[in-house]
Amino acid sequence: MLSTTIGTVTARLELGALILTDSKRPGVELRLDGDGPRLLAEFLSQTSERGTNDRQAFRVALSPASGLAVKLTGPGAVPVTPVSISVTGMFLAPIGGGSLDFTIGKEVPLQLEFEQRTLDLHGIVCRLDRTGAGLLFREAFRGEEVEPPPALTRIVMELQRRAAASRLETAR
C-alpha cells in the first residue's frame, strides 16, 4: 500500500483506488476509483500556480550565529528572530514565547542589521502559523518581476555563502 501524508490528510492507494482520510475527522474518508484518480491528477496539474507555495528565490536557513538581526519598527513591535531569508522575503519567530499580532496582508516595517549596516524594508504578511510569520518584502518586486534592492541581495548572498561554507566544513 502506497501512502503519503500532507498535514492532517493521508492519501493511500488500495487496489487501484485512491483513499483520502483526515486525522481530524476519524471514520470519514473519500474514495476515488475508476476514473477518479486520473481526473483528480488532471485537475491538480491544471490548477493555477498562484495558489502554490513555490519559492521564487532560494531560502537560506539562519542560525543565531548568522549575524543577521531583525527589528520590527512599527507600533507594538515585539522582539523577533529571523528563521530564514531570501531576496523576496523572510520567516520570523517571536522571541521568548511571545506572539506576533499580525494578520495576512498586513504591512510590517522592519529593519535588517548585518555587518554594521542597516536596511529598512516593508514586509507583507503572507503566512502565519503557531511558530511565526512569513513576510514578502514589498521592495523586492517591481510589478510581477523580482528585483530586490542590491543591499538585500548582498546580505542574502553572503548569508548563503556562509551557510554553504559551514555545511562544507561540517562534511569534512
Secondary structure, DSSP 4 states (H G I P E B T S, - for coil): -EEEEETTEEEEEETTEEEEEETTSTT-EEEE-TTHHHHHHHHHHHS-GGGS---SS--EE--GGG--EEEE-STT---EEEEEE-SSEEEEEESTT------TT-EEEEEEEETTEEEEEEEEEEEEETTEEEEEEGGGEETTEE---HHHHHHHHHHHHHHHHHHHHHH-
